[in-house]
Amino acid sequence: MSKKITVIGATGMIGKPVTKELIKAGFEVTAFVRSIDKEKHIFPSGVTFFEGDLKSKSNISEAIKDADAVYISISASPSNKEGEFNPEKEGIENIVSALQGSSVKQVGYLSSFLARNYTGNWWVMNAKKQAINKIKNSGIPYTIFYPSNFMENFNGGMRDGNKINIIGTSNEKSRWIAASDFGKQAAKSFETEKALNREYAVQGLESLTTEEASKIYIENHTKDKLKIAKLPMGMAKFLSLFIKPLKFAVPLIDVMNKNKETFEAQKTWDELGKPTITLSQYAKM
């Protein structure tokens, strides 16, 4: 069992609930953050903070020097540009370099369902796909997670005030999962040797289109009066020429809308635990 875990990306939308589950499971967690002053309030107790920058291999090496394991939860953001530093390209390269000769015996990495077999030319998704190979070829036993959609998107990227934004139309269904359920699976992966050099699909209990899921969330989220706001893909692509966040979001959602997801998580459920939270339950939390 890995007792000391350094989490890179502990304060992000998915990193935060996963880190909380690692703490609950009894791990000694070090959170690699850009600013302790800005982020220490997120985990009042149970976490040691290390301030550093992914651009610095020496920072990463120092943060993982006593770790048994490293968990990585990072991704490109709308502020990143092609050709500039990308957390999932140069950042992953720096992490893999720092792992060499370290005490780390397992590296966990949150990837994406969409990245595994991506064949397009969008630089963000290509970096994700290349990151998978870099982790697998690092020489360190790995555990890679491929999630479907996270329920946290409804109070994260899809939420704008009292609106749940839907771009384009898709009849394809995803198995939405709560990050806390995934966090329990991630914690379990650091407790069993079965998870070494394994890849796991991360899927929830219910298979729903984005619109179906949005309606369930709105019906059950009684704290706020929410509504769906739809934007046709053609209009979104046009607006993305002028609106920076859309320039990043539109190609991602275009890939998501076309993705034909099948159920692959039975092995994950058998070895790491079955999710318990439905979307209606999550919306009421």
C-alpha positions in Angstrom: 0.0 0.0 0.0 1.2 3.5 -0.9 1.1 5.6 2.3 2.5 8.9 1.1 0.9 10.4 -2.0 1.8 13.6 -3.8 -1.1 15.0 -5.7 -0.4 17.2 -8.7 -3.6 19.1 -9.4 -5.2 18.7 -6.0 -7.3 21.9 -6.1 -9.0 21.5 -9.5 -12.6 20.6 -10.1 -11.9 16.8 -9.9 -8.7 16.9 -8.0 -10.3 18.4 -4.9 -12.9 15.7 -4.3 -10.4 13.0 -5.2 -7.9 14.4 -2.7 -10.6 14.5 0.0 -11.2 10.8 -0.6 -7.5 10.1 -0.4 -7.4 11.8 3.0 -10.5 9.9 4.2 -8.7 6.6 3.2 -5.8 7.5 5.5 -3.1 8.5 3.0 -0.5 11.2 3.9 -1.2 13.7 1.1 1.1 16.4 -0.2 -0.6 18.8 -2.5 1.6 20.4 -5.2 0.1 23.9 -5.7 1.1 27.2 -7.3 0.2 29.3 -4.3 -0.2 28.0 -0.7 -1.8 31.3 0.4 -4.5 31.1 -2.3 -5.3 27.4 -1.9 -4.6 26.3 1.7 -8.2 27.1 2.6 -9.4 24.3 0.3 -8.1 21.6 2.7 -8.1 23.0 6.3 -6.5 19.8 7.6 -5.0 16.5 6.4 -2.8 17.9 3.7 0.8 19.1 3.5 1.2 21.9 0.9 4.2 22.2 -1.4 4.4 25.4 -3.5 5.9 24.9 -6.9 5.5 25.2 -10.7 5.1 22.5 -13.2 7.6 24.3 -15.4 10.3 23.5 -12.8 11.6 19.9 -12.7 13.4 20.7 -9.4 10.2 21.8 -7.8 8.5 18.6 -8.8 11.4 16.5 -7.6 11.4 18.2 -4.2 7.6 17.7 -3.9 7.8 13.9 -4.6 11.1 13.1 -2.9 9.5 11.2 0.0 6.4 10.0 -1.8 5.4 6.4 -2.3 3.0 7.4 -5.1 2.0 10.4 -7.3 -1.5 11.1 -8.5 -1.8 13.5 -11.5 -5.0 15.5 -12.2 -4.0 18.2 -14.7 -5.2 19.4 -18.0 -5.0 22.3 -20.5 -7.2 25.3 -19.9 -8.8 28.0 -22.1 -5.8 30.2 -21.2 -3.3 27.8 -22.8 -2.3 28.3 -26.4 -0.8 25.9 -28.9 3.0 26.2 -28.9 3.1 27.5 -25.3 3.6 25.5 -22.1 0.9 22.9 -21.8 0.4 21.1 -18.4 -0.4 17.8 -20.3 2.6 18.1 -22.6 5.6 19.8 -21.1 4.1 19.4 -17.6 3.8 15.6 -17.9 7.3 15.5 -19.4 8.7 17.3 -16.4 6.8 15.0 -14.0 8.1 11.8 -15.8 11.6 13.2 -15.7 11.3 13.9 -12.0 10.0 10.4 -11.3 13.2 8.8 -12.6 15.3 7.7 -9.6 12.7 8.8 -7.1 11.1 6.8 -4.3 7.8 6.7 -6.2 6.4 3.2 -6.8 3.2 4.0 -8.5 1.9 6.9 -10.6 -1.9 7.5 -11.1 -3.1 9.6 -14.0 -6.5 11.0 -14.8 -6.8 11.0 -18.6 -10.0 11.0 -20.7 -12.2 8.5 -22.5 -11.9 10.7 -25.6 -8.1 10.7 -25.6 -7.3 7.0 -25.9 -8.2 6.5 -29.5 -8.3 10.1 -30.7 -7.4 10.5 -34.4 -8.1 14.2 -35.0 -5.7 17.1 -35.2 -6.7 19.2 -32.2 -3.5 19.9 -30.2 -5.2 19.6 -26.8 -6.5 16.1 -27.4 -3.2 15.0 -29.1 -1.3 16.2 -26.0 -3.6 14.1 -23.8 -3.1 11.0 -26.0 0.7 11.5 -26.0 0.7 11.9 -22.2 -0.8 8.4 -21.8 2.2 7.0 -23.7 4.7 9.1 -21.6 3.2 7.7 -18.4 3.1 4.1 -19.6 6.7 4.4 -20.8 8.0 6.1 -17.7 9.3 2.9 -16.1 7.2 3.5 -13.0 4.2 1.2 -12.4 1.1 3.2 -13.6 -2.6 3.3 -13.1 -4.4 5.3 -15.8 -8.1 6.3 -15.5 -10.3 7.1 -18.5 -13.4 8.9 -17.2 -16.7 9.5 -19.0 -18.5 12.7 -17.9 -18.2 14.1 -14.4 -21.3 15.4 -12.7 -19.2 18.3 -11.4 -19.5 19.8 -14.9 -23.0 21.0 -13.9 -21.7 23.3 -11.3 -18.4 23.9 -13.2 -17.8 24.4 -16.9 -21.5 24.0 -18.0 -22.8 26.4 -15.5 -23.2 30.1 -16.2 -25.2 31.9 -13.6 -28.6 30.3 -13.6 -28.0 28.6 -17.0 -26.8 25.2 -17.9 -25.1 25.6 -21.3 -25.5 23.0 -24.0 -23.5 23.4 -27.2 -24.6 21.5 -30.3 -26.9 18.4 -30.3 -26.0 14.8 -29.6 -27.9 11.6 -29.2 -24.9 9.9 -27.8 -25.1 8.9 -24.1 -22.4 9.1 -21.4 -22.3 7.4 -18.0 -22.1 10.4 -15.6 -20.1 9.9 -12.4 -19.6 11.9 -9.3 -16.0 12.8 -8.6 -16.3 11.6 -5.0 -17.3 8.1 -6.3 -14.2 8.2 -8.6 -12.1 9.4 -5.7 -12.9 6.2 -3.8 -11.9 4.2 -6.8 -8.6 6.2 -7.1 -7.9 5.7 -3.4 -8.5 1.9 -3.7 -6.1 1.8 -6.7 -3.3 2.9 -4.3 -4.2 0.1 -1.9 -4.0 -2.9 -4.2 -1.3 -4.3 -6.4 -4.0 -5.4 -8.8 -4.0 -1.8 -10.0 -0.4 -1.7 -11.0 0.1 -1.2 -14.8 -3.6 -1.2 -15.3 -6.0 1.1 -17.2 -9.5 1.6 -15.9 -12.7 3.0 -17.5 -14.4 5.4 -15.1 -18.2 5.4 -15.6 -21.3 5.9 -13.5 -24.6 4.2 -13.0 -26.7 6.0 -15.5 -26.3 6.4 -19.3 -27.7 9.8 -20.4 -27.4 12.3 -23.2 -26.2 15.7 -22.2 -29.7 17.1 -22.5 -31.3 14.3 -20.5 -28.6 14.7 -17.8 -29.2 18.5 -17.7 -32.9 18.1 -17.2 -32.4 15.7 -14.3 -29.9 18.0 -12.7 -32.2 21.0 -13.0 -35.2 19.1 -11.7 -33.4 18.0 -8.6 -31.2 21.0 -7.9 -33.7 23.0 -5.8 -31.1 25.5 -4.4 -31.3 27.6 -7.5 -33.8 28.1 -10.3 -31.9 26.8 -13.4 -32.7 26.5 -17.1 -31.1 25.1 -20.1 -29.5 27.4 -22.7 -28.8 25.9 -26.1 -26.2 27.1 -28.6 -26.1 25.5 -32.1 -22.7 24.1 -33.0 -22.5 26.3 -36.1 -23.1 29.5 -34.2 -20.7 28.3 -31.4 -17.9 27.8 -34.0 -18.5 31.3 -35.4 -18.5 32.9 -32.0 -15.4 31.0 -31.0 -13.5 33.2 -33.5 -14.1 36.1 -31.1 -14.7 34.5 -27.6 -11.6 32.9 -26.1 -13.3 30.4 -23.8 -15.4 29.1 -26.7 -12.3 28.7 -28.9 -11.2 26.0 -26.4 -14.6 24.6 -25.5 -16.1 24.1 -29.0 -13.6 21.5 -30.3 -13.8 19.6 -27.0 -17.6 19.5 -27.1 -17.6 18.6 -30.8 -15.5 15.5 -30.0 -17.7 14.7 -27.0 -20.9 15.0 -29.0 -19.7 12.5 -31.6 -18.2 10.0 -29.1 -20.0 6.6 -29.1 -19.5 5.4 -25.5 -19.9 1.8 -24.5 -20.0 0.4 -21.0 -16.4 -0.7 -20.1 -16.3 -0.2 -16.3 -17.2 -3.6 -15.0 -13.6 -4.4 -14.3 -13.2 -1.1 -12.5 -16.3 -1.8 -10.4 -15.1 -5.3 -9.5 -11.6 -4.2 -8.5 -12.0 -0.7 -7.2 -15.6 -0.4 -6.2 -19.0 0.4 -7.8 -20.3 4.0 -7.8 -23.3 4.7 -5.6 -24.3 8.3 -6.5 -27.0 9.0 -9.1 -27.3 12.3 -10.9 -30.5 13.2 -9.0 -28.8 12.5 -5.7 -25.8 14.6 -6.7 -28.0 17.5 -7.7 -29.5 17.6 -4.2 -26.1 17.7 -2.5 
